[in-house]
Every structure is written in structure tokens, then in C-alpha cells.
Amino acid sequence: MAGEAHIESIEALKQLAQTLAKMREMTAREVEAIQIELRRLEFWLEEALPNYWDEQMRIANRRWVEARQTLSDCESKVRDDEQRSCSEHRKRLERAAERLAFCERKLRLLKQCRNDWKQELDRVRPRIAALNELAETGIPLCQTKLQNHLEVMQRYTEVL
């Protein structure tokens, strides 16, 4: 029958009670560690990375403008009779344009990554809450019931 138990050792039940206490403590610690890591990752994705790539974008844009101006100045100073080349300035402008495009790609990727992160967080938060509920309520309730049963069983064995 499902409602019956065959118990041969009260000491085994006491050991189970101790194991439940350790399990509760470990579960609560792990839930807290998970929440800390999630907050750290959230800060990184929502604050640190956007700030970093926004700054990199500003720098890349400024360097592109400077490189374009330097090339323009070089080309305007070259007369038809001079053999002066502005190829170095063209290369700098090309590298600056590549860096600017790279930063733009990173910012677009970051937006997608943040959206994916939010979806994943929405999916995992209920699981974390359930685990926290288990550590804060479920296991203590189980411990209390087990302790009550242990007390009843000890009184019963004292009577015999």
C-alpha cells in the first residue's frame, strides 16, 4: 500500500533528517550563487558591453573622420606635376572604415544577444524560483514532518 512504510531503524530516519538539513543549506547556497551569477551576467550584457561598444563606436567614428580629413587634405595638396602618393592615408581610411563597420556589427550582435538573454532568463527564472521555494519552504516542511514522526516513533518505542 502507498500509505504504509516499513521502517526498521529510527537512526536511519535521524540520519535522513540530518541529510535534509544539509540538502537545504546546500540548495539555498547554490540558488544564491546562481542568482549572483545571473545578476553579474545581466550587468555585463546590459551595462558593461553596451558601454564598451558605444565607446569603441565613438572612437572608430572619430578615427574614420580624422582619416578621411587627412586623406582629403593630402589629395588637395598634391598637384598634377607632383608624384606624391596618398596611399598610406587611403589605407588608414580603409582600416578606420573596417573598424567602424566591425563596431557596428558588434552593436547589432549585442542587441540580438541581449534579446536572446532576456528570453532565456524568462525561461529559467521560474525554475530558480521553484528551487528557492523548495529550499525555503519545501525542505523545512519535510524536516518538520519527519521530526514529528520521529518524536512519535521514539515515544512509541519507549512505551514498548
KOLTOR-197925 format. One record per residue: residue number from 1; x, y, z of N, C-alpha, C, O, CB in turn. Coordinates in nm, 3 decimals, m for minus. Glycine has a CB too. Example, Ala and Ser with C-alpha at 12.3 -4.5 7.8 and 13.67 -1.06 7.14 Angstrom:
2
{1 {1.319 m0.569 0.780} {1.230 m0.450 0.780} {1.320 m0.330 0.780} {1.424 m0.332 0.846} {1.131 m0.447 0.905}}
{2 {1.285 m0.225 0.708} {1.367 m0.106 0.714} {1.290 0.003 0.787} {1.341 0.114 0.804} {1.408 m0.060 0.572}}
END
This chain:
160
{1 {0.084 m0.118 0.000} {0.000 0.000 0.000} {0.089 0.124 0.000} {0.196 0.123 0.060} {m0.096 0.000 0.121}}
{2 {0.046 0.230 m0.065} {0.126 0.352 m0.079} {0.136 0.429 0.051} {0.233 0.502 0.069} {0.068 0.440 m0.186}}
{3 {0.040 0.417 0.141} {0.039 0.495 0.265} {0.119 0.431 0.377} {0.130 0.490 0.485} {m0.101 0.515 0.310}}
{4 {0.175 0.313 0.354} {0.248 0.242 0.459} {0.398 0.254 0.435} {0.445 0.272 0.323} {0.207 0.094 0.464}}
{5 {0.471 0.243 0.544} {0.617 0.243 0.537} {0.669 0.132 0.625} {0.614 0.104 0.731} {0.676 0.380 0.578}}
{6 {0.775 0.070 0.580} {0.839 m0.036 0.658} {0.969 0.022 0.712} {1.069 0.029 0.640} {0.864 m0.166 0.571}}
{7 {0.967 0.063 0.837} {1.081 0.130 0.898} {1.146 0.035 0.996} {1.081 m0.018 1.086} {1.039 0.262 0.968}}
{8 {1.277 0.015 0.979} {1.348 m0.075 1.068} {1.444 m0.002 1.160} {1.492 m0.060 1.257} {1.422 m0.178 0.988}}
{9 {1.474 0.124 1.130} {1.573 0.194 1.211} {1.535 0.341 1.229} {1.523 0.415 1.132} {1.711 0.183 1.147}}
{10 {1.517 0.380 1.352} {1.492 0.521 1.382} {1.619 0.601 1.355} {1.613 0.718 1.315} {1.446 0.539 1.530}}
{11 {1.734 0.538 1.376} {1.862 0.607 1.349} {1.874 0.643 1.201} {1.930 0.747 1.167} {1.980 0.517 1.391}}
{12 {1.824 0.558 1.114} {1.827 0.588 0.970} {1.741 0.711 0.940} {1.777 0.793 0.856} {1.778 0.467 0.887}}
{13 {1.630 0.723 1.009} {1.544 0.840 0.990} {1.611 0.966 1.045} {1.598 1.074 0.986} {1.408 0.819 1.058}}
{14 {1.682 0.953 1.156} {1.756 1.067 1.210} {1.864 1.111 1.113} {1.889 1.230 1.094} {1.819 1.032 1.347}}
{15 {1.928 1.013 1.053} {2.031 1.045 0.953} {1.967 1.113 0.831} {2.025 1.204 0.773} {2.106 0.916 0.909}}
{16 {1.849 1.068 0.794} {1.776 1.133 0.684} {1.745 1.278 0.719} {1.756 1.366 0.634} {1.646 1.057 0.653}}
{17 {1.705 1.303 0.843} {1.677 1.440 0.887} {1.802 1.527 0.876} {1.793 1.642 0.833} {1.623 1.440 1.032}}
{18 {1.916 1.473 0.915} {2.042 1.548 0.904} {2.078 1.574 0.757} {2.126 1.681 0.722} {2.157 1.471 0.974}}
{19 {2.054 1.475 0.675} {2.081 1.489 0.531} {1.990 1.594 0.469} {2.034 1.672 0.384} {2.064 1.355 0.459}}
{20 {1.865 1.597 0.512} {1.773 1.700 0.462} {1.820 1.840 0.502} {1.811 1.933 0.422} {1.631 1.675 0.517}}
{21 {1.870 1.854 0.624} {1.921 1.985 0.668} {2.039 2.029 0.582} {2.048 2.145 0.542} {1.962 1.979 0.817}}
{22 {2.130 1.935 0.553} {2.244 1.967 0.467} {2.199 2.000 0.325} {2.251 2.091 0.261} {2.344 1.850 0.465}}
{23 {2.101 1.924 0.278} {2.049 1.948 0.144} {1.986 2.086 0.134} {2.005 2.156 0.034} {1.946 1.841 0.106}}
{24 {1.913 2.125 0.235} {1.850 2.258 0.235} {1.956 2.367 0.231} {1.946 2.463 0.155} {1.760 2.276 0.359}}
{25 {2.059 2.352 0.314} {2.165 2.452 0.320} {2.239 2.461 0.186} {2.266 2.570 0.136} {2.264 2.418 0.433}}
{26 {2.272 2.345 0.129} {2.343 2.344 0.001} {2.256 2.402 m0.110} {2.305 2.477 m0.195} {2.387 2.200 m0.035}}
{27 {2.128 2.368 m0.110} {2.037 2.418 m0.214} {2.024 2.569 m0.204} {2.028 2.639 m0.305} {1.899 2.351 m0.202}}
{28 {2.007 2.619 m0.083} {1.995 2.764 m0.064} {2.122 2.836 m0.110} {2.116 2.940 m0.174} {1.965 2.798 0.084}}
{29 {2.238 2.778 m0.076} {2.366 2.837 m0.119} {2.379 2.838 m0.270} {2.423 2.937 m0.329} {2.484 2.760 m0.057}}
{30 {2.342 2.729 m0.334} {2.353 2.719 m0.479} {2.257 2.814 m0.549} {2.293 2.876 m0.650} {2.327 2.576 m0.525}}
{31 {2.136 2.826 m0.497} {2.039 2.920 m0.555} {2.095 3.062 m0.548} {2.087 3.138 m0.644} {1.902 2.912 m0.482}}
{32 {2.152 3.096 m0.433} {2.211 3.229 m0.418} {2.327 3.250 m0.515} {2.340 3.357 m0.574} {2.258 3.250 m0.273}}
{33 {2.411 3.148 m0.530} {2.524 3.158 m0.624} {2.474 3.175 m0.768} {2.530 3.253 m0.844} {2.615 3.033 m0.613}}
{34 {2.370 3.102 m0.804} {2.313 3.114 m0.938} {2.258 3.254 m0.960} {2.281 3.315 m1.065} {2.201 3.009 m0.960}}
{35 {2.186 3.306 m0.861} {2.129 3.440 m0.874} {2.239 3.546 m0.885} {2.224 3.642 m0.961} {2.038 3.470 m0.755}}
{36 {2.347 3.530 m0.811} {2.459 3.624 m0.820} {2.519 3.620 m0.960} {2.545 3.725 m1.019} {2.567 3.592 m0.714}}
{37 {2.542 3.501 m1.012} {2.599 3.488 m1.147} {2.506 3.545 m1.253} {2.552 3.608 m1.349} {2.630 3.341 m1.178}}
{38 {2.376 3.522 m1.238} {2.281 3.578 m1.334} {2.282 3.730 m1.330} {2.277 3.796 m1.435} {2.139 3.525 m1.305}}
{39 {2.290 3.787 m1.210} {2.297 3.934 m1.200} {2.427 3.986 m1.261} {2.428 4.090 m1.328} {2.286 3.980 m1.051}}
{40 {2.537 3.914 m1.239} {2.666 3.955 m1.296} {2.660 3.951 m1.449} {2.705 4.043 m1.516} {2.780 3.862 m1.244}}
{41 {2.604 3.845 m1.501} {2.592 3.834 m1.647} {2.497 3.939 m1.703} {2.521 3.996 m1.809} {2.543 3.695 m1.686}}
{42 {2.389 3.965 m1.630} {2.293 4.066 m1.674} {2.360 4.205 m1.678} {2.340 4.281 m1.772} {2.170 4.069 m1.579}}
{43 {2.438 4.237 m1.575} {2.510 4.364 m1.574} {2.606 4.372 m1.692} {2.616 4.475 m1.758} {2.587 4.382 m1.440}}
{44 {2.676 4.263 m1.717} {2.773 4.261 m1.827} {2.703 4.285 m1.961} {2.750 4.363 m2.043} {2.849 4.126 m1.830}}
{45 {2.589 4.218 m1.982} {2.517 4.232 m2.109} {2.440 4.363 m2.121} {2.428 4.418 m2.231} {2.422 4.116 m2.126}}
{46 {2.389 4.413 m2.010} {2.304 4.532 m2.015} {2.380 4.662 m1.993} {2.335 4.768 m2.036} {2.196 4.520 m1.912}}
{47 {2.494 4.655 m1.926} {2.568 4.778 m1.894} {2.709 4.778 m1.953} {2.742 4.864 m2.034} {2.576 4.795 m1.742}}
{48 {2.791 4.683 m1.911} {2.933 4.686 m1.945} {2.958 4.677 m2.096} {3.026 4.762 m2.153} {3.005 4.572 m1.875}}
{49 {2.902 4.575 m2.160} {2.924 4.560 m2.304} {2.867 4.675 m2.386} {2.936 4.727 m2.474} {2.863 4.431 m2.352}}
{50 {2.742 4.717 m2.361} {2.692 4.831 m2.439} {2.778 4.956 m2.421} {2.805 5.028 m2.518} {2.548 4.862 m2.400}}
{51 {2.821 4.982 m2.298} {2.907 5.098 m2.276} {3.039 5.084 m2.350} {3.088 5.179 m2.411} {2.934 5.117 m2.127}}
{52 {3.098 4.965 m2.345} {3.225 4.941 m2.413} {3.211 4.962 m2.563} {3.291 5.034 m2.623} {3.276 4.799 m2.385}}
{53 {3.109 4.899 m2.625} {3.097 4.908 m2.770} {3.048 5.046 m2.816} {3.082 5.089 m2.926} {3.002 4.802 m2.821}}
{54 {2.971 5.115 m2.733} {2.936 5.254 m2.766} {3.061 5.340 m2.769} {3.079 5.423 m2.859} {2.834 5.310 m2.664}}
{55 {3.148 5.321 m2.671} {3.273 5.397 m2.667} {3.362 5.361 m2.785} {3.422 5.448 m2.847} {3.349 5.372 m2.535}}
{56 {3.371 5.231 m2.817} {3.451 5.188 m2.932} {3.396 5.245 m3.062} {3.471 5.280 m3.153} {3.456 5.035 m2.939}}
{57 {3.265 5.254 m3.069} {3.200 5.311 m3.188} {3.235 5.459 m3.201} {3.264 5.507 m3.310} {3.046 5.292 m3.181}}
{58 {3.232 5.533 m3.090} {3.269 5.675 m3.093} {3.415 5.692 m3.136} {3.446 5.778 m3.218} {3.248 5.739 m2.954}}
{59 {3.502 5.610 m3.082} {3.644 5.617 m3.118} {3.663 5.585 m3.266} {3.734 5.656 m3.337} {3.728 5.520 m3.031}}
{60 {3.598 5.477 m3.311} {3.612 5.437 m3.452} {3.557 5.545 m3.544} {3.616 5.573 m3.648} {3.538 5.303 m3.478}}
{61 {3.447 5.604 m3.508} {3.388 5.710 m3.590} {3.481 5.832 m3.596} {3.503 5.890 m3.703} {3.250 5.751 m3.533}}
{62 {3.535 5.868 m3.480} {3.628 5.982 m3.475} {3.752 5.954 m3.561} {3.797 6.041 m3.635} {3.670 6.013 m3.329}}
{63 {3.805 5.833 m3.552} {3.924 5.798 m3.632} {3.892 5.795 m3.781} {3.976 5.833 m3.863} {3.981 5.662 m3.588}}
{64 {3.772 5.750 m3.816} {3.734 5.750 m3.957} {3.724 5.893 m4.010} {3.773 5.922 m4.120} {3.599 5.676 m3.976}}
{65 {3.662 5.982 m3.932} {3.651 6.122 m3.972} {3.790 6.183 m3.987} {3.817 6.254 m4.084} {3.567 6.203 m3.869}}
{66 {3.878 6.156 m3.891} {4.015 6.209 m3.898} {4.089 6.155 m4.019} {4.158 6.230 m4.089} {4.093 6.174 m3.770}}
{67 {4.076 6.024 m4.045} {4.145 5.963 m4.159} {4.091 6.018 m4.291} {4.167 6.043 m4.384} {4.129 5.809 m4.156}}
{68 {3.961 6.037 m4.298} {3.901 6.093 m4.420} {3.951 6.236 m4.442} {3.982 6.275 m4.555} {3.747 6.091 m4.410}}
{69 {3.958 6.313 m4.335} {4.005 6.452 m4.346} {4.153 6.456 m4.386} {4.193 6.537 m4.470} {3.985 6.526 m4.213}}
{70 {4.233 6.368 m4.326} {4.375 6.363 m4.360} {4.394 6.325 m4.507} {4.477 6.384 m4.576} {4.449 6.264 m4.270}}
{71 {4.318 6.228 m4.554} {4.326 6.190 m4.695} {4.282 6.304 m4.785} {4.346 6.333 m4.886} {4.241 6.064 m4.723}}
{72 {4.175 6.369 m4.749} {4.126 6.482 m4.828} {4.231 6.593 m4.834} {4.254 6.652 m4.940} {3.995 6.536 m4.768}}
{73 {4.293 6.621 m4.719} {4.399 6.722 m4.717} {4.515 6.682 m4.805} {4.569 6.764 m4.879} {4.448 6.745 m4.574}}
{74 {4.553 6.555 m4.798} {4.665 6.506 m4.879} {4.633 6.519 m5.028} {4.716 6.566 m5.106} {4.698 6.359 m4.844}}
{75 {4.513 6.477 m5.066} {4.476 6.482 m5.208} {4.463 6.625 m5.259} {4.490 6.652 m5.376} {4.344 6.407 m5.230}}
{76 {4.424 6.715 m5.172} {4.410 6.854 m5.217} {4.545 6.924 m5.230} {4.556 7.023 m5.303} {4.321 6.932 m5.120}}
{77 {4.646 6.875 m5.162} {4.779 6.936 m5.168} {4.863 6.884 m5.283} {4.964 6.945 m5.321} {4.852 6.914 m5.039}}
{78 {4.823 6.773 m5.338} {4.901 6.714 m5.448} {4.866 6.785 m5.578} {4.750 6.793 m5.618} {4.875 6.561 m5.460}}
{79 {4.968 6.835 m5.640} {4.948 6.899 m5.770} {4.972 6.796 m5.880} {5.031 6.691 m5.857} {5.042 7.023 m5.788}}
{80 {4.926 6.830 m5.998} {4.939 6.738 m6.110} {5.084 6.705 m6.140} {5.115 6.595 m6.185} {4.873 6.795 m6.233}}
{81 {5.173 6.801 m6.116} {5.313 6.778 m6.151} {5.389 6.703 m6.040} {5.504 6.665 m6.059} {5.382 6.911 m6.179}}
{82 {5.325 6.681 m5.924} {5.390 6.608 m5.815} {5.358 6.459 m5.825} {5.251 6.421 m5.872} {5.347 6.663 m5.678}}
{83 {5.449 6.378 m5.781} {5.430 6.234 m5.781} {5.392 6.182 m5.640} {5.394 6.061 m5.615} {5.556 6.164 m5.832}}
{84 {5.361 6.274 m5.554} {5.331 6.238 m5.416} {5.208 6.146 m5.410} {5.107 6.170 m5.476} {5.308 6.366 m5.332}}
{85 {5.220 6.041 m5.331} {5.112 5.944 m5.320} {5.045 5.958 m5.183} {5.110 5.984 m5.082} {5.164 5.800 m5.340}}
{86 {4.915 5.940 m5.183} {4.839 5.943 m5.057} {4.793 5.802 m5.020} {4.694 5.785 m4.950} {4.717 6.038 m5.070}}
{87 {4.864 5.701 m5.067} {4.822 5.562 m5.046} {4.821 5.524 m4.898} {4.734 5.447 m4.855} {4.914 5.468 m5.123}}
{88 {4.914 5.575 m4.821} {4.914 5.546 m4.678} {4.788 5.601 m4.611} {4.730 5.538 m4.523} {5.039 5.604 m4.611}}
{89 {4.749 5.719 m4.653} {4.628 5.780 m4.598} {4.503 5.703 m4.641} {4.407 5.692 m4.565} {4.617 5.926 m4.641}}
{90 {4.505 5.650 m4.763} {4.392 5.568 m4.809} {4.382 5.439 m4.727} {4.272 5.395 m4.691} {4.408 5.534 m4.960}}
{91 {4.498 5.381 m4.698} {4.498 5.259 m4.617} {4.445 5.287 m4.476} {4.370 5.207 m4.420} {4.640 5.199 m4.610}}
{92 {4.485 5.398 m4.421} {4.435 5.435 m4.287} {4.283 5.454 m4.289} {4.213 5.411 m4.198} {4.505 5.563 m4.238}}
{93 {4.235 5.520 m4.394} {4.090 5.540 m4.406} {4.019 5.405 m4.421} {3.912 5.384 m4.363} {4.058 5.633 m4.526}}
{94 {4.077 5.316 m4.498} {4.017 5.184 m4.517} {4.014 5.106 m4.385} {3.913 5.044 m4.352} {4.097 5.105 m4.624}}
{95 {4.124 5.109 m4.309} {4.127 5.042 m4.179} {4.027 5.104 m4.082} {3.961 5.034 m4.005} {4.269 5.046 m4.119}}
{96 {4.016 5.236 m4.085} {3.921 5.305 m3.997} {3.777 5.267 m4.035} {3.693 5.248 m3.947} {3.939 5.460 m4.006}}
{97 {3.750 5.255 m4.165} {3.616 5.215 m4.210} {3.586 5.071 m4.168} {3.474 5.040 m4.130} {3.604 5.230 m4.364}}
{98 {3.687 4.985 m4.177} {3.668 4.846 m4.134} {3.640 4.838 m3.985} {3.553 4.762 m3.941} {3.792 4.762 m4.169}}
{99 {3.713 4.915 m3.907} {3.691 4.915 m3.762} {3.551 4.969 m3.729} {3.482 4.916 m3.642} {3.800 5.000 m3.690}}
{100 {3.510 5.072 m3.799} {3.377 5.129 m3.778} {3.269 5.025 m3.811} {3.173 5.010 m3.736} {3.358 5.256 m3.865}}
{101 {3.285 4.955 m3.920} {3.189 4.851 m3.958} {3.190 4.736 m3.856} {3.085 4.681 m3.823} {3.223 4.796 m4.100}}
{102 {3.308 4.703 m3.806} {3.320 4.598 m3.705} {3.243 4.637 m3.578} {3.170 4.556 m3.522} {3.469 4.572 m3.672}}
{103 {3.260 4.760 m3.535} {3.189 4.809 m3.416} {3.038 4.809 m3.438} {2.962 4.774 m3.348} {3.236 4.951 m3.379}}
{104 {2.995 4.847 m3.556} {2.852 4.845 m3.587} {2.798 4.702 m3.581} {2.688 4.680 m3.529} {2.827 4.905 m3.727}}
{105 {2.875 4.605 m3.633} {2.833 4.465 m3.628} {2.823 4.416 m3.483} {2.730 4.346 m3.445} {2.931 4.375 m3.707}}
{106 {2.921 4.455 m3.404} {2.921 4.415 m3.263} {2.798 4.471 m3.190} {2.737 4.401 m3.109} {3.051 4.462 m3.193}}
{107 {2.764 4.594 m3.217} {2.646 4.653 m3.153} {2.517 4.583 m3.196} {2.427 4.562 m3.115} {2.638 4.803 m3.186}}
{108 {2.508 4.547 m3.325} {2.390 4.473 m3.372} {2.384 4.334 m3.307} {2.278 4.289 m3.263} {2.391 4.460 m3.527}}
{109 {2.499 4.268 m3.302} {2.505 4.136 m3.238} {2.470 4.144 m3.090} {2.403 4.056 m3.036} {2.644 4.076 m3.255}}
{110 {2.515 4.250 m3.027} {2.487 4.268 m2.885} {2.337 4.282 m2.861} {2.285 4.227 m2.764} {2.561 4.391 m2.832}}
{111 {2.269 4.355 m2.947} {2.124 4.369 m2.932} {2.056 4.233 m2.942} {1.967 4.201 m2.863} {2.067 4.465 m3.039}}
{112 {2.098 4.153 m3.040} {2.040 4.020 m3.056} {2.073 3.932 m2.936} {1.987 3.858 m2.886} {2.090 3.954 m3.185}}
{113 {2.195 3.940 m2.890} {2.238 3.862 m2.775} {2.157 3.900 m2.651} {2.118 3.813 m2.573} {2.388 3.881 m2.749}}
{114 {2.133 4.028 m2.632} {2.055 4.074 m2.517} {1.912 4.023 m2.525} {1.854 3.984 m2.424} {2.057 4.227 m2.508}}
{115 {1.854 4.023 m2.645} {1.718 3.971 m2.662} {1.714 3.821 m2.630} {1.623 3.773 m2.562} {1.668 3.996 m2.807}}
{116 {1.813 3.747 m2.681} {1.821 3.603 m2.652} {1.838 3.580 m2.502} {1.776 3.490 m2.445} {1.939 3.538 m2.730}}
{117 {1.922 3.662 m2.440} {1.945 3.651 m2.296} {1.815 3.672 m2.218} {1.785 3.597 m2.125} {2.050 3.752 m2.251}}
{118 {1.739 3.773 m2.255} {1.614 3.801 m2.184} {1.516 3.685 m2.198} {1.447 3.650 m2.102} {1.549 3.931 m2.237}}
{119 {1.510 3.625 m2.317} {1.421 3.510 m2.337} {1.466 3.393 m2.251} {1.384 3.326 m2.188} {1.418 3.470 m2.486}}
{120 {1.596 3.368 m2.249} {1.648 3.258 m2.168} {1.625 3.284 m2.019} {1.591 3.192 m1.944} {1.798 3.237 m2.196}}
{121 {1.643 3.406 m1.978} {1.621 3.443 m1.839} {1.474 3.423 m1.801} {1.444 3.375 m1.692} {1.663 3.589 m1.814}}
{122 {1.384 3.460 m1.889} {1.241 3.439 m1.865} {1.208 3.291 m1.852} {1.118 3.251 m1.778} {1.157 3.502 m1.978}}
{123 {1.283 3.210 m1.925} {1.261 3.066 m1.922} {1.317 3.003 m1.794} {1.258 2.909 m1.740} {1.324 2.999 m2.045}}
{124 {1.430 3.053 m1.746} {1.497 2.989 m1.633} {1.456 3.045 m1.496} {1.469 2.977 m1.394} {1.646 3.004 m1.651}}
{125 {1.407 3.166 m1.493} {1.369 3.227 m1.363} {1.263 3.146 m1.287} {1.277 3.130 m1.165} {1.316 3.368 m1.386}}
{126 {1.159 3.094 m1.353} {1.063 3.013 m1.276} {1.126 2.888 m1.215} {1.087 2.846 m1.106} {0.948 2.971 m1.366}}
{127 {1.223 2.830 m1.284} {1.291 2.712 m1.230} {1.373 2.748 m1.107} {1.375 2.674 m1.008} {1.382 2.649 m1.337}}
{128 {1.439 2.862 m1.114} {1.518 2.907 m0.999} {1.426 2.940 m0.882} {1.457 2.908 m0.767} {1.604 3.031 m1.037}}
{129 {1.313 3.003 m0.912} {1.217 3.035 m0.806} {1.164 2.907 m0.742} {1.146 2.901 m0.620} {1.101 3.119 m0.863}}
{130 {1.139 2.805 m0.823} {1.090 2.677 m0.769} {1.196 2.612 m0.681} {1.164 2.556 m0.576} {1.050 2.582 m0.883}}
{131 {1.319 2.619 m0.723} {1.428 2.565 m0.642} {1.443 2.642 m0.512} {1.466 2.583 m0.406} {1.560 2.568 m0.721}}
{132 {1.430 2.773 m0.520} {1.436 2.855 m0.400} {1.319 2.823 m0.306} {1.337 2.815 m0.184} {1.436 3.004 m0.437}}
{133 {1.202 2.805 m0.363} {1.084 2.769 m0.284} {1.105 2.635 m0.214} {1.066 2.616 m0.099} {0.958 2.763 m0.373}}
{134 {1.168 2.543 m0.284} {1.199 2.413 m0.224} {1.292 2.430 m0.105} {1.270 2.370 0.001} {1.263 2.318 m0.328}}
{135 {1.396 2.511 m0.122} {1.493 2.531 m0.014} {1.434 2.608 0.103} {1.465 2.580 0.219} {1.615 2.605 m0.066}}
{136 {1.348 2.704 0.073} {1.295 2.790 0.179} {1.170 2.733 0.247} {1.145 2.760 0.364} {1.263 2.925 0.122}}
{137 {1.091 2.656 0.173} {0.964 2.609 0.228} {0.949 2.457 0.225} {0.915 2.395 0.326} {0.850 2.672 0.152}}
{138 {0.975 2.398 0.110} {0.951 2.255 0.093} {1.034 2.167 0.184} {0.981 2.082 0.254} {0.977 2.216 m0.049}}
{139 {1.163 2.187 0.183} {1.250 2.104 0.267} {1.225 2.130 0.416} {1.216 2.034 0.492} {1.398 2.131 0.232}}
{140 {1.213 2.255 0.460} {1.183 2.275 0.602} {1.051 2.209 0.645} {1.041 2.155 0.756} {1.177 2.424 0.633}}
{141 {0.952 2.213 0.559} {0.825 2.147 0.589} {0.845 1.996 0.603} {0.793 1.933 0.695} {0.720 2.177 0.480}}
{142 {0.922 1.941 0.513} {0.953 1.798 0.517} {1.031 1.765 0.644} {1.007 1.663 0.708} {1.035 1.757 0.391}}
{143 {1.125 1.852 0.681} {1.202 1.831 0.803} {1.111 1.832 0.926} {1.125 1.748 1.014} {1.311 1.939 0.818}}
{144 {1.019 1.924 0.930} {0.926 1.934 1.043} {0.841 1.809 1.054} {0.824 1.753 1.162} {0.836 2.058 1.029}}
{145 {0.787 1.765 0.942} {0.704 1.643 0.943} {0.786 1.522 0.986} {0.739 1.439 1.064} {0.642 1.618 0.805}}
{146 {0.907 1.511 0.933} {0.994 1.399 0.969} {1.027 1.404 1.119} {1.026 1.301 1.186} {1.123 1.401 0.885}}
{147 {1.055 1.522 1.169} {1.086 1.537 1.311} {0.965 1.497 1.397} {0.981 1.430 1.499} {1.128 1.682 1.342}}
{148 {0.847 1.538 1.356} {0.725 1.499 1.430} {0.707 1.348 1.430} {0.675 1.288 1.533} {0.600 1.567 1.367}}
{149 {0.728 1.285 1.315} {0.716 1.139 1.307} {0.822 1.071 1.392} {0.794 0.970 1.457} {0.728 1.092 1.161}}
{150 {0.943 1.126 1.394} {1.050 1.069 1.476} {1.013 1.076 1.625} {1.035 0.980 1.699} {1.182 1.144 1.452}}
{151 {0.957 1.188 1.667} {0.918 1.202 1.807} {0.809 1.100 1.843} {0.813 1.038 1.949} {0.868 1.345 1.834}}
{152 {0.713 1.084 1.754} {0.606 0.987 1.778} {0.663 0.846 1.786} {0.626 0.768 1.873} {0.499 0.994 1.666}}
{153 {0.754 0.814 1.695} {0.813 0.679 1.693} {0.899 0.655 1.817} {0.900 0.545 1.871} {0.898 0.660 1.566}}
{154 {0.971 0.758 1.861} {1.053 0.741 1.982} {0.965 0.719 2.105} {0.996 0.635 2.189} {1.143 0.864 2.003}}
{155 {0.856 0.793 2.115} {0.763 0.772 2.225} {0.704 0.630 2.220} {0.686 0.565 2.323} {0.651 0.877 2.222}}
{156 {0.674 0.585 2.099} {0.618 0.451 2.080} {0.717 0.345 2.125} {0.680 0.248 2.192} {0.579 0.429 1.932}}
{157 {0.845 0.362 2.087} {0.945 0.262 2.125} {0.975 0.266 2.275} {1.011 0.164 2.333} {1.074 0.283 2.047}}
{158 {0.959 0.381 2.338} {0.979 0.391 2.483} {0.869 0.318 2.559} {0.892 0.262 2.667} {0.983 0.539 2.527}}
{159 {0.750 0.318 2.503} {0.634 0.251 2.565} {0.655 0.101 2.562} {0.615 0.030 2.655} {0.503 0.290 2.492}}
{160 {0.716 0.052 2.455} {0.734 m0.093 2.442} {0.839 m0.136 2.534} {0.872 m0.254 2.541} {0.769 m0.135 2.301}}
END
